[in-house]
Amino acid sequence: MLLLACDTSDSTCCAGIYRDGEELAYELSMEKKTHSETFMPLVARVFEKSNVGFGEIDRIAITVGPGSFTGIRIGMSAVLGMAAASERKIETVPVSSTLALAYSVENVSYDRTSTCYIPCFDARNMRVFAQATDADTYETLMEEDAYNASDIAKKIGSDLQNRYNNFIVVGSGADAMSQAIEENCPFINVQYAKGAVILPRGIAKAAERSKAVPPEELKARYCAVSRAERYHTGDELK
């Protein structure tokens, strides 16, 4: 099976092609241009590097959020366009952005069985899009959602630190989490990797745990509170 793995959900974008789990080619873009400018040319280059034709692809895995609302829409629209343009039936696989980020991590510091990942994206005003996962089994320990960083830190201090000796916080939400952890559970053993990003291999791995759907059933997962609730609390989560 040939899989095209794609991400546009944060400040970076990437794509990779995998044959039965084997990586044929991938590319990651750190450019400051919008994903609408960079993503499709990047995908074209990945196809060229892999010597695979678009007509050979069986599935497209795409991160559906949470993350940048605009980025998510760009990626999903591109995937729907590619699926519609294909002469063969292509399945799409919706992938959690935070789970893809967790699968993109290379843990070289700690024993995986005693480590918890906190993959998170900055959502402004000390909020993050995040979840907590076991670094060995990728069991969900805290469901993916939009959180106040302090709520995750309190969860770590009251519950997760009884099960895990080490924590690795990855992604653009690391600054907010660092401040929240310092205020709520400063004595845990934690490392921060603010520069960690979603990689195609992480998407491909996360896709193995997701159900393929017809393109018309692909849906975004923004994990955002309603505008009315934002105004009620005085917070802005965009």
C-alpha positions as CSV (number, residue, x, y, z in Angstrom):
1,M,0.0,0.0,0.0
2,L,1.2,3.5,-0.9
3,L,0.5,6.2,1.6
4,L,0.9,10.0,1.2
5,A,1.3,11.6,4.7
6,C,0.7,15.3,4.9
7,D,0.6,18.1,7.6
8,T,-0.2,21.8,7.4
9,S,-1.6,22.2,10.9
10,D,1.1,24.3,12.5
11,S,3.8,26.8,11.4
12,T,5.6,24.1,9.4
13,C,4.3,21.8,6.7
14,C,5.5,18.5,5.4
15,A,4.7,15.5,3.3
16,G,6.1,12.0,2.8
17,I,5.4,8.8,0.8
18,Y,5.4,5.4,2.4
19,R,5.2,1.9,0.9
20,D,3.9,-0.6,3.5
21,G,5.5,1.5,6.2
22,E,8.8,2.1,4.4
23,E,9.7,5.7,3.9
24,L,10.4,6.4,0.2
25,A,10.8,10.2,0.4
26,Y,9.8,13.2,2.5
27,E,10.2,16.9,2.9
28,L,9.7,19.4,5.7
29,S,9.3,23.1,5.1
30,M,10.2,25.7,7.7
31,E,9.5,28.6,5.3
32,K,7.6,31.6,6.6
33,K,5.4,31.7,3.5
34,T,1.8,30.6,3.8
35,H,1.1,26.9,3.4
36,S,-1.1,27.8,0.4
37,E,2.1,28.8,-1.4
38,T,4.4,26.1,-0.2
39,F,2.4,22.9,0.4
40,M,1.5,21.7,-3.1
41,P,5.0,22.4,-4.6
42,L,6.4,20.5,-1.6
43,V,4.1,17.5,-2.4
44,A,5.2,17.6,-6.0
45,R,8.8,17.4,-5.0
46,V,8.2,14.5,-2.7
47,F,6.5,12.5,-5.6
48,E,9.5,13.3,-7.8
49,K,12.0,12.2,-5.2
50,S,10.1,8.9,-4.5
51,N,9.7,8.0,-8.2
52,V,6.0,7.3,-7.4
53,G,3.2,8.7,-9.6
54,F,0.2,10.3,-7.9
55,G,-2.0,7.7,-9.6
56,E,-0.4,5.0,-7.6
57,I,-1.4,6.4,-4.2
58,D,-3.8,4.3,-2.2
59,R,-4.4,6.5,0.9
60,I,-3.7,10.1,2.0
61,A,-3.2,10.7,5.7
62,I,-3.7,14.3,6.7
63,T,-3.5,16.0,10.1
64,V,-7.0,17.4,10.9
65,G,-6.1,19.4,14.0
66,P,-6.0,20.8,16.4
67,G,-3.6,23.6,15.4
68,S,-3.8,26.6,13.0
69,F,-7.4,27.0,11.8
70,T,-6.1,28.4,8.4
71,G,-3.4,25.7,8.1
72,I,-5.8,22.9,8.7
73,R,-8.2,24.2,6.1
74,I,-5.5,24.5,3.5
75,G,-4.2,21.0,4.1
76,M,-7.7,19.4,4.0
77,S,-8.7,21.4,0.9
78,A,-5.5,20.2,-0.9
79,V,-6.2,16.6,0.1
80,L,-9.8,16.8,-1.0
81,G,-8.7,18.3,-4.3
82,M,-6.1,15.5,-4.9
83,A,-8.6,12.8,-4.1
84,A,-11.1,14.3,-6.5
85,A,-8.5,14.6,-9.2
86,S,-7.4,11.0,-8.9
87,E,-8.7,8.5,-11.5
88,R,-8.8,5.8,-8.8
89,K,-10.6,5.7,-5.5
90,I,-8.4,7.1,-2.7
91,E,-9.1,6.8,1.0
92,T,-8.3,9.5,3.4
93,V,-7.0,9.0,6.9
94,P,-7.7,11.8,9.5
95,V,-4.8,12.0,11.9
96,S,-4.6,13.9,15.2
97,S,-2.0,16.6,15.1
98,T,-0.9,16.1,18.7
99,L,-0.6,12.3,18.2
100,A,1.4,12.8,15.0
101,L,3.7,15.2,17.0
102,A,4.1,12.6,19.7
103,Y,5.0,9.9,17.1
104,S,7.5,12.3,15.6
105,V,9.6,12.5,18.8
106,E,12.8,10.5,19.2
107,N,13.3,9.9,22.9
108,V,17.0,9.4,23.5
109,S,17.0,10.5,27.2
110,Y,14.7,8.4,29.2
111,D,13.3,4.8,29.5
112,R,10.1,4.9,27.4
113,T,8.1,2.8,29.9
114,S,8.5,5.5,32.6
115,T,8.1,8.5,30.3
116,C,5.0,10.6,29.4
117,Y,4.8,12.8,26.3
118,I,3.0,16.1,26.4
119,P,2.7,17.1,22.7
120,C,1.2,20.7,22.5
121,F,0.7,23.6,20.2
122,D,0.5,27.2,21.4
123,A,-3.1,28.5,21.4
124,R,-2.3,31.9,23.0
125,N,-3.1,33.4,26.4
126,M,-1.5,30.5,28.3
127,R,-3.6,27.9,26.5
128,V,-2.4,25.0,24.5
129,F,-3.9,22.4,22.1
130,A,-2.5,19.2,23.7
131,Q,-2.9,15.7,25.0
132,A,-0.8,13.4,27.2
133,T,0.4,10.0,26.0
134,D,2.5,7.1,27.2
135,A,5.9,7.3,25.5
136,D,6.0,3.5,25.0
137,T,2.4,2.4,24.1
138,Y,1.0,5.9,23.1
139,E,-1.9,5.2,25.3
140,T,-4.0,8.4,25.7
141,L,-3.6,9.7,29.3
142,M,-5.3,13.0,28.8
143,E,-7.7,13.5,25.9
144,E,-6.7,15.9,23.1
145,D,-8.4,19.3,23.6
146,A,-7.8,23.0,24.2
147,Y,-6.5,23.4,27.7
148,N,-5.3,26.1,30.1
149,A,-1.6,25.1,30.5
150,S,-2.1,25.2,34.2
151,D,-4.8,22.5,34.1
152,I,-2.3,20.1,32.4
153,A,0.3,21.0,35.0
154,K,-2.1,20.3,37.8
155,K,-3.0,16.9,36.2
156,I,0.7,16.1,36.1
157,G,1.2,17.1,39.7
158,S,-1.9,15.3,41.1
159,D,-2.0,12.2,39.0
160,L,0.6,11.5,36.2
161,Q,3.7,12.0,38.3
162,N,2.6,9.0,40.4
163,R,2.8,6.8,37.3
164,Y,5.7,8.4,35.4
165,N,9.2,9.5,36.4
166,N,9.9,11.6,33.3
167,F,8.0,14.1,31.1
168,I,8.9,15.4,27.7
169,V,6.9,18.5,26.6
170,V,7.2,19.0,22.8
171,G,5.9,21.6,20.4
172,S,5.2,25.3,20.2
173,G,3.2,25.2,23.5
174,A,6.3,24.3,25.5
175,D,6.9,27.9,26.7
176,A,3.4,28.1,28.2
177,M,3.7,24.6,29.7
178,S,7.1,25.5,31.2
179,Q,5.6,28.4,33.1
180,A,2.6,26.4,34.2
181,I,4.8,23.5,35.4
182,E,7.1,25.8,37.3
183,E,4.1,27.3,39.1
184,N,2.2,24.1,39.8
185,C,4.6,21.1,39.9
186,P,8.2,22.4,39.8
187,F,9.9,19.2,41.1
188,I,9.0,16.9,38.3
189,N,11.7,15.6,35.9
190,V,10.8,17.4,32.6
191,Q,12.5,18.2,29.3
192,Y,11.2,20.8,26.8
193,A,11.5,20.6,23.1
194,K,9.8,23.8,21.8
195,G,11.3,23.3,18.3
196,A,9.9,19.8,17.8
197,V,7.6,19.6,14.8
198,I,5.3,17.1,13.1
199,L,7.3,14.9,10.7
200,P,5.8,12.7,7.9
201,R,6.9,9.5,9.8
202,G,4.9,10.6,12.8
203,I,1.8,11.1,10.6
204,A,2.3,7.7,9.0
205,K,2.6,6.0,12.4
206,A,-0.4,7.8,13.8
207,A,-2.4,6.8,10.7
208,E,-1.9,3.2,11.6
209,R,-4.2,3.9,14.6
210,S,-6.8,5.9,12.6
211,K,-9.7,4.6,10.5
212,A,-9.6,5.5,6.8
213,V,-12.7,7.3,5.5
214,P,-14.0,8.5,2.2
215,P,-12.8,12.0,1.4
216,E,-16.3,13.4,1.8
217,E,-16.3,12.3,5.4
218,L,-13.0,14.0,6.3
219,K,-13.6,16.5,9.1
220,A,-11.4,19.0,10.9
221,R,-10.9,18.8,14.7
222,Y,-10.3,22.4,15.8
223,C,-10.8,21.7,19.6
224,A,-11.7,25.4,20.0
225,V,-14.2,26.7,22.5
226,S,-17.1,28.7,21.1
227,R,-16.9,32.4,20.5
228,A,-19.6,33.0,23.1
229,E,-17.6,31.1,25.7
230,R,-14.4,33.1,24.8
231,Y,-16.3,36.4,25.3
232,H,-17.8,35.1,28.6
233,T,-14.4,34.2,30.1
234,G,-12.6,37.1,28.6
235,D,-10.1,34.8,26.8
236,E,-9.3,34.7,23.1
237,L,-8.5,31.4,21.6
238,K,-8.0,31.7,17.8
